[in-house]
C-alpha cells in the first residue's frame, strides 16, 4: 500500500522538476546590474536599513510572477496580447510606447553593467563592451531558438547560481551580525537619498519586463502547481541574492567614498581582498550578459503583443544599444545611470500591475482560475503602495 501511494507523489515531483525553468529565466531580471548596483549602493550608504525593502519587494514579486505565469498558462496568450485585445488603437499604441520606454531603460542598465565589468576586468573600452554585450545577448537567444527553451532556462539557472555564489563568497569575508540583520528588517527610511534607493530597489525587483516575459514563457505549461514551485524556488534564490548584495554593501563597503564601479571594486579589494573584487566583477558581467537576452525577449513580447508585428533582433538591439553606448561615452556616472533606470521601472510598474490585476481577476478571461477576493484586495493594496511610493519620490525630487 505504501508503494502504491508513494508512486504518484514521486511522479509529481519528477514532473514538477521537469517544468522548472520559466521563472528562472524571468528571475535573471531580478539579479541584473540594476539590482546589483542599487542594492550594493543602498548598503554602502545606509547599512542594512533598507534590507526590509528588499525582503518586502521579493515577497510581493513572487505572487506577481505567479499571476503572470497563470495568465499565460490559462489563456495561451501573453499579457501584452490580452491588453491589445481590449484596447482601442490609440490606447494600445500609448500602452506600447510606455512599455517600450521601460524595456529600453531595462536594456540600457544591462548593457552598461556588462560593459563596465568588461572594462574593469579586461580593459575593454566601455562603448566596445556595450556592443559585445548586445551581441552576446543576441547569441543566447539564437541558441535558444535552435536548441529549445530548455537551453535558455539552463543558462539562466547556471547564471543565477554563479551570481549567488559570488555574493555568498563576499559574505564569508565580511559576515553581518544578527543585530544588523534584525534592525534591517524594521521599516525605516533614514533620509539622505534613501527614498530614491528604496524606489530603485522596488523597480529592480518587481520588474515590468519580467512580468511581460513570464506571461509568454508560461504558455504551453498548463500545470499551475509546477508554476507555483518554479516561482517559489526562483524567488528564494533571487531574493536571497539581492539581500546578500545589500548586506555586502553594508558590511564591506559601508561609508565608502566612491560613487562608481571602479570605486566599489577597489573598495572590495582594499577592505576584503582580491577574490571578493573578482567575484563581484564576474557577477556583474554574468548578470549583464544573460539579462540582455531576457530584456530583448521581453521587448519582442511587448511589440509582438501590442503592435502585432515583430522587428528583427538586430534592429531591436540598436534601439537599446545606441542609447547605452551614447551614455557610456558621455562620461556620466554608470552607477547613477543604473539607479535612475531602476527608478524609471518603479514609475512604470503600476501600468503593468493594473492590467495584470484586472485580467487575472476576470472570470471571463480566467474562468475558475480567476483571483479570489483576498487576492484582489492584496493586489489593490500593492498597486496603491507602489503609486504612493512613486508620488512620494516625484514630490521629493521635484518639489521645493
LINKACOR-V610367 format. One record per backbone hydrogen bond with DSSP energy under -0.5 kcal/mol. NH is the residue of the N-H (numbers start at 1). CO is the residue of the C=O. E is the energy in kcal/mol with one decimal. If there is no record, write none. Layout:
nh->[NH | NH]
co->[CO | CO]
e->[E | E]
//
This chain:
nh->[5 | 6 | 7 | 8 | 9 | 10 | 11 | 12 | 13 | 14 | 15 | 16 | 17 | 18 | 19 | 20 | 20 | 22 | 25 | 26 | 27 | 28 | 28 | 29 | 30 | 31 | 32 | 35 | 36 | 37 | 38 | 39 | 40 | 41 | 42 | 43 | 44 | 45 | 46 | 47 | 49 | 51 | 52 | 53 | 54 | 55 | 56 | 57 | 58 | 59 | 60 | 61 | 62 | 63 | 64 | 65 | 66 | 67 | 68 | 69 | 70 | 71 | 72 | 73 | 74 | 75 | 76 | 82 | 83 | 84 | 85 | 86 | 86 | 87 | 92 | 93 | 94 | 95 | 96 | 97 | 98 | 99 | 100 | 101 | 102 | 103 | 104 | 105 | 106 | 107 | 108 | 109 | 110 | 111 | 112 | 113 | 114 | 115 | 116 | 117 | 118 | 119 | 120 | 121 | 122 | 123 | 124 | 129 | 130 | 131 | 132 | 133 | 134 | 135 | 136 | 137 | 138 | 139 | 140 | 141 | 142 | 143 | 144 | 145 | 146 | 147 | 148 | 151 | 152 | 153 | 154 | 155 | 156 | 157 | 158 | 159 | 160 | 161 | 162 | 163 | 164 | 165 | 166 | 167 | 168 | 169 | 170 | 171 | 172 | 173 | 173 | 174 | 181 | 182 | 183 | 184 | 185 | 185 | 186 | 187 | 197 | 198 | 199 | 200 | 201 | 202 | 203 | 204 | 205 | 205 | 206 | 207 | 211 | 212 | 213 | 214 | 215 | 216 | 217 | 218 | 219 | 221 | 222 | 224 | 227 | 228 | 229 | 230 | 231 | 232 | 233 | 234 | 235 | 236 | 237 | 238 | 239 | 240 | 241 | 242 | 243 | 244 | 245 | 246 | 247 | 248 | 249 | 250 | 251 | 252 | 253 | 253 | 255 | 256 | 258 | 264 | 265 | 266 | 267 | 268 | 269 | 270 | 271 | 272 | 273 | 277 | 278 | 279 | 280 | 281 | 282 | 283 | 284 | 285 | 286 | 287 | 288 | 289 | 290 | 291 | 292 | 293 | 293 | 294 | 295 | 296 | 297 | 298 | 299 | 300 | 301 | 302 | 303 | 304 | 305 | 306 | 307 | 308 | 309 | 315 | 316 | 317 | 318 | 319 | 320 | 320 | 321 | 322 | 324 | 325 | 326 | 327 | 328 | 329 | 330 | 330 | 331 | 332 | 337 | 338 | 339 | 340 | 341 | 342 | 343 | 344 | 345 | 346 | 347 | 348 | 349 | 350 | 351 | 352 | 353 | 354 | 356 | 357 | 358 | 359 | 360 | 361 | 362 | 362 | 363 | 366 | 367 | 369 | 370 | 371 | 376 | 377 | 378 | 379 | 380 | 381 | 382 | 383 | 384 | 385 | 386 | 387 | 388 | 389 | 390 | 391 | 392 | 393 | 394 | 395 | 396 | 397 | 398 | 399]
co->[1 | 2 | 3 | 4 | 5 | 6 | 7 | 8 | 9 | 10 | 11 | 12 | 13 | 14 | 15 | 16 | 17 | 19 | 21 | 22 | 23 | 24 | 25 | 26 | 27 | 28 | 29 | 32 | 32 | 33 | 34 | 35 | 36 | 37 | 38 | 39 | 40 | 41 | 42 | 43 | 46 | 48 | 184 | 50 | 50 | 51 | 52 | 53 | 54 | 55 | 56 | 57 | 58 | 59 | 60 | 61 | 62 | 63 | 64 | 65 | 66 | 67 | 68 | 69 | 70 | 71 | 72 | 78 | 79 | 80 | 81 | 82 | 83 | 84 | 88 | 89 | 90 | 91 | 92 | 93 | 94 | 95 | 96 | 97 | 98 | 99 | 100 | 101 | 102 | 103 | 104 | 105 | 106 | 107 | 108 | 109 | 110 | 111 | 112 | 113 | 114 | 115 | 116 | 117 | 118 | 119 | 118 | 125 | 126 | 127 | 128 | 129 | 130 | 131 | 132 | 133 | 134 | 135 | 136 | 137 | 138 | 139 | 140 | 141 | 142 | 143 | 144 | 148 | 148 | 149 | 150 | 151 | 152 | 153 | 154 | 155 | 156 | 157 | 158 | 159 | 160 | 161 | 162 | 163 | 164 | 165 | 166 | 167 | 168 | 169 | 170 | 170 | 177 | 178 | 179 | 180 | 181 | 182 | 183 | 185 | 193 | 194 | 195 | 196 | 197 | 198 | 199 | 200 | 201 | 202 | 202 | 205 | 207 | 208 | 209 | 210 | 211 | 212 | 213 | 214 | 216 | 218 | 220 | 222 | 223 | 224 | 225 | 226 | 227 | 228 | 229 | 230 | 231 | 232 | 233 | 234 | 235 | 236 | 237 | 238 | 239 | 240 | 241 | 242 | 243 | 244 | 245 | 246 | 247 | 248 | 248 | 249 | 44 | 253 | 256 | 260 | 261 | 262 | 263 | 264 | 265 | 266 | 267 | 268 | 268 | 273 | 274 | 275 | 276 | 277 | 278 | 279 | 280 | 281 | 282 | 283 | 284 | 285 | 286 | 287 | 288 | 289 | 290 | 290 | 291 | 292 | 293 | 294 | 295 | 296 | 297 | 298 | 299 | 300 | 301 | 302 | 303 | 303 | 303 | 312 | 312 | 313 | 314 | 315 | 316 | 317 | 317 | 318 | 320 | 321 | 322 | 323 | 324 | 325 | 326 | 327 | 327 | 327 | 333 | 334 | 335 | 336 | 337 | 338 | 339 | 340 | 341 | 342 | 343 | 344 | 345 | 346 | 348 | 349 | 349 | 350 | 352 | 353 | 354 | 355 | 356 | 357 | 358 | 359 | 361 | 362 | 363 | 366 | 367 | 360 | 372 | 373 | 374 | 375 | 376 | 377 | 378 | 379 | 380 | 381 | 382 | 383 | 384 | 385 | 386 | 387 | 388 | 389 | 390 | 391 | 392 | 393 | 394 | 395]
e->[-2.1 | -2.1 | -1.7 | -0.7 | -0.7 | -2.4 | -2.5 | -2.5 | -2.4 | -2.5 | -2.7 | -2.7 | -2.6 | -2.2 | -1.1 | -0.6 | -1.1 | -0.6 | -1.9 | -1.9 | -2.4 | -1.0 | -0.7 | -1.4 | -1.5 | -1.3 | -0.8 | -0.5 | -2.3 | -2.7 | -2.3 | -2.8 | -2.3 | -2.7 | -2.1 | -2.2 | -2.6 | -2.3 | -2.3 | -1.8 | -1.7 | -1.9 | -1.8 | -0.7 | -1.2 | -2.2 | -2.7 | -2.7 | -2.2 | -2.3 | -1.8 | -2.5 | -2.0 | -0.7 | -1.7 | -2.8 | -2.1 | -2.3 | -2.0 | -2.3 | -3.1 | -2.4 | -2.0 | -2.8 | -2.3 | -2.0 | -2.3 | -2.2 | -2.3 | -2.5 | -1.9 | -0.6 | -1.2 | -1.1 | -2.7 | -2.4 | -2.1 | -2.7 | -2.2 | -2.3 | -1.9 | -2.2 | -2.7 | -2.0 | -2.1 | -2.2 | -2.5 | -2.4 | -2.0 | -2.6 | -2.7 | -1.6 | -1.9 | -2.7 | -2.6 | -2.3 | -2.1 | -2.4 | -2.6 | -2.0 | -2.2 | -2.0 | -2.5 | -2.2 | -2.5 | -1.7 | -1.3 | -2.6 | -2.2 | -1.7 | -2.3 | -2.4 | -1.8 | -2.2 | -2.5 | -2.2 | -2.1 | -2.3 | -2.4 | -1.9 | -2.4 | -2.4 | -2.2 | -2.3 | -1.7 | -3.2 | -1.7 | -1.4 | -0.8 | -2.1 | -2.4 | -2.4 | -2.2 | -2.5 | -2.5 | -2.5 | -2.7 | -2.3 | -2.2 | -2.6 | -2.5 | -2.5 | -2.2 | -1.8 | -2.1 | -2.2 | -1.8 | -2.0 | -1.4 | -0.8 | -0.7 | -1.1 | -2.0 | -2.4 | -2.6 | -1.6 | -0.7 | -0.9 | -1.3 | -0.6 | -1.9 | -2.6 | -2.4 | -2.0 | -2.5 | -2.2 | -2.7 | -2.2 | -1.1 | -0.5 | -2.7 | -1.3 | -1.4 | -2.0 | -2.5 | -1.9 | -1.8 | -1.0 | -2.5 | -1.9 | -1.0 | -2.0 | -0.7 | -0.9 | -1.5 | -2.2 | -2.1 | -2.6 | -2.9 | -2.5 | -2.4 | -2.3 | -2.8 | -2.0 | -2.1 | -2.8 | -3.1 | -2.1 | -2.1 | -2.4 | -2.4 | -2.1 | -2.2 | -2.0 | -2.5 | -2.7 | -2.1 | -2.4 | -2.2 | -2.3 | -0.9 | -0.8 | -3.0 | -2.0 | -1.6 | -2.1 | -3.1 | -2.7 | -2.5 | -2.2 | -2.2 | -2.6 | -2.7 | -2.5 | -2.7 | -1.7 | -2.5 | -2.4 | -2.4 | -2.3 | -2.5 | -2.3 | -2.2 | -2.4 | -2.8 | -2.5 | -2.0 | -2.6 | -2.4 | -1.7 | -1.2 | -0.7 | -0.5 | -1.2 | -2.6 | -2.3 | -2.2 | -2.6 | -2.2 | -1.9 | -2.1 | -2.4 | -2.5 | -2.9 | -2.0 | -2.4 | -2.5 | -0.6 | -0.8 | -0.7 | -2.1 | -2.9 | -1.5 | -1.3 | -0.7 | -1.0 | -4.0 | -1.7 | -1.7 | -3.3 | -2.4 | -2.4 | -2.6 | -1.8 | -0.7 | -0.6 | -0.5 | -0.7 | -2.2 | -2.3 | -2.3 | -2.6 | -1.8 | -1.7 | -1.8 | -2.1 | -1.3 | -1.8 | -2.1 | -1.8 | -0.9 | -0.5 | -0.8 | -1.9 | -2.3 | -2.4 | -1.5 | -2.7 | -2.4 | -2.7 | -2.4 | -1.0 | -0.5 | -1.0 | -0.5 | -3.0 | -1.9 | -1.8 | -1.5 | -2.4 | -2.3 | -2.4 | -2.4 | -2.6 | -2.3 | -2.1 | -2.3 | -2.6 | -2.2 | -2.4 | -2.4 | -2.4 | -2.4 | -2.4 | -2.6 | -2.6 | -2.5 | -2.3 | -2.7 | -2.4 | -2.3 | -2.2 | -2.3 | -1.7]
//
